[in-house]
Amino acid sequence: MSNSDAFLQLYGEKCNELLKESEIRFAGIVDNAGQLIAGGFKEGLVPYEHDETKLQSFLEFVSKASIRKEFDESLGPINYLAARRDKAVLVSFPFPITKILLLISAEPTVNIESLAKKVVEIFTDVN
């Protein structure tokens, strides 16, 4: 197994650990081109975005927004971006060194700060 394969397998395992949380619907690693490379939807769940093209466009948008750096010098790097919508909360966590990000979709009842702490807990030994 190559380092890249082991890396993706480890991230997949971390995403699966997040998916055990009751409020999380999706946990996936997205590369800088917006491609899902590890993780995915909780088993048995149907995505709100049924159209694969719309989902791909959304992943590309989140990827580009999360790796922007124009305010890093004055405000510091992005820790995470969160969007609360009527049907879901979307949170992305950029991993700037590897130029990938973790994207999570959760139920609207989720506490974003608690979710962020859980992500840090699970992913700390990976970065």
Contacts in CASP RR format, 6 or more apart in sequence:
PFRMAT RR
TARGET T0000
AUTHOR 0000-0000-0000
METHOD contacts of the structure
MODEL  1
MSNSDAFLQLYGEKCNELLKESEIRFAGIVDNAGQLIAGGFKEGLVPYEH
DETKLQSFLEFVSKASIRKEFDESLGPINYLAARRDKAVLVSFPFPITKI
LLLISAEPTVNIESLAKKVVEIFTDVN
1 9 0 8 1.000
8 29 0 8 1.000
8 37 0 8 1.000
8 38 0 8 1.000
9 38 0 8 1.000
10 126 0 8 1.000
11 29 0 8 1.000
11 37 0 8 1.000
11 38 0 8 1.000
11 39 0 8 1.000
11 126 0 8 1.000
12 28 0 8 1.000
12 29 0 8 1.000
12 38 0 8 1.000
12 39 0 8 1.000
14 122 0 8 1.000
14 123 0 8 1.000
14 126 0 8 1.000
15 27 0 8 1.000
15 28 0 8 1.000
15 29 0 8 1.000
15 38 0 8 1.000
15 39 0 8 1.000
15 40 0 8 1.000
15 102 0 8 1.000
16 27 0 8 1.000
16 39 0 8 1.000
17 122 0 8 1.000
18 24 0 8 1.000
18 27 0 8 1.000
18 104 0 8 1.000
18 118 0 8 1.000
18 119 0 8 1.000
18 122 0 8 1.000
19 26 0 8 1.000
19 27 0 8 1.000
19 39 0 8 1.000
19 40 0 8 1.000
19 42 0 8 1.000
19 43 0 8 1.000
21 106 0 8 1.000
21 115 0 8 1.000
21 118 0 8 1.000
22 107 0 8 1.000
23 106 0 8 1.000
23 107 0 8 1.000
23 109 0 8 1.000
23 110 0 8 1.000
23 115 0 8 1.000
24 42 0 8 1.000
24 104 0 8 1.000
24 105 0 8 1.000
24 106 0 8 1.000
24 107 0 8 1.000
24 110 0 8 1.000
24 115 0 8 1.000
25 41 0 8 1.000
25 42 0 8 1.000
25 45 0 8 1.000
25 88 0 8 1.000
25 105 0 8 1.000
25 106 0 8 1.000
25 107 0 8 1.000
26 40 0 8 1.000
26 41 0 8 1.000
26 42 0 8 1.000
26 45 0 8 1.000
26 47 0 8 1.000
26 103 0 8 1.000
26 104 0 8 1.000
26 105 0 8 1.000
27 39 0 8 1.000
27 40 0 8 1.000
27 102 0 8 1.000
27 103 0 8 1.000
27 104 0 8 1.000
28 36 0 8 1.000
28 38 0 8 1.000
28 39 0 8 1.000
28 40 0 8 1.000
28 102 0 8 1.000
28 103 0 8 1.000
28 104 0 8 1.000
29 36 0 8 1.000
29 37 0 8 1.000
29 38 0 8 1.000
29 39 0 8 1.000
29 100 0 8 1.000
29 101 0 8 1.000
29 102 0 8 1.000
29 103 0 8 1.000
30 36 0 8 1.000
30 37 0 8 1.000
30 59 0 8 1.000
30 62 0 8 1.000
30 63 0 8 1.000
30 100 0 8 1.000
30 101 0 8 1.000
30 102 0 8 1.000
30 103 0 8 1.000
31 37 0 8 1.000
31 63 0 8 1.000
31 99 0 8 1.000
31 100 0 8 1.000
32 63 0 8 1.000
32 67 0 8 1.000
32 99 0 8 1.000
32 100 0 8 1.000
33 60 0 8 1.000
33 63 0 8 1.000
34 56 0 8 1.000
34 59 0 8 1.000
34 60 0 8 1.000
34 62 0 8 1.000
34 63 0 8 1.000
35 59 0 8 1.000
36 59 0 8 1.000
37 100 0 8 1.000
41 47 0 8 1.000
47 55 0 8 1.000
48 87 0 8 1.000
48 88 0 8 1.000
49 55 0 8 1.000
49 58 0 8 1.000
59 103 0 8 1.000
62 81 0 8 1.000
62 90 0 8 1.000
62 92 0 8 1.000
62 101 0 8 1.000
62 103 0 8 1.000
63 101 0 8 1.000
65 81 0 8 1.000
65 92 0 8 1.000
66 78 0 8 1.000
66 81 0 8 1.000
66 92 0 8 1.000
66 93 0 8 1.000
66 94 0 8 1.000
66 101 0 8 1.000
67 94 0 8 1.000
67 96 0 8 1.000
67 99 0 8 1.000
67 101 0 8 1.000
68 78 0 8 1.000
69 77 0 8 1.000
72 78 0 8 1.000
77 94 0 8 1.000
77 96 0 8 1.000
78 94 0 8 1.000
79 93 0 8 1.000
79 116 0 8 1.000
80 91 0 8 1.000
80 92 0 8 1.000
80 93 0 8 1.000
80 94 0 8 1.000
80 116 0 8 1.000
80 119 0 8 1.000
81 91 0 8 1.000
81 92 0 8 1.000
82 89 0 8 1.000
82 90 0 8 1.000
82 91 0 8 1.000
82 112 0 8 1.000
83 89 0 8 1.000
83 90 0 8 1.000
83 91 0 8 1.000
84 108 0 8 1.000
84 112 0 8 1.000
85 108 0 8 1.000
86 108 0 8 1.000
87 108 0 8 1.000
88 105 0 8 1.000
88 106 0 8 1.000
88 107 0 8 1.000
88 108 0 8 1.000
89 105 0 8 1.000
89 106 0 8 1.000
89 107 0 8 1.000
89 108 0 8 1.000
89 110 0 8 1.000
89 112 0 8 1.000
89 115 0 8 1.000
90 103 0 8 1.000
90 104 0 8 1.000
90 105 0 8 1.000
90 106 0 8 1.000
91 103 0 8 1.000
91 104 0 8 1.000
91 106 0 8 1.000
91 112 0 8 1.000
91 115 0 8 1.000
91 116 0 8 1.000
91 119 0 8 1.000
92 101 0 8 1.000
92 102 0 8 1.000
92 103 0 8 1.000
92 104 0 8 1.000
93 101 0 8 1.000
93 102 0 8 1.000
93 104 0 8 1.000
93 116 0 8 1.000
93 119 0 8 1.000
93 123 0 8 1.000
94 100 0 8 1.000
94 101 0 8 1.000
95 101 0 8 1.000
95 102 0 8 1.000
95 127 0 8 1.000
97 127 0 8 1.000
102 119 0 8 1.000
102 123 0 8 1.000
104 115 0 8 1.000
104 119 0 8 1.000
106 115 0 8 1.000
END
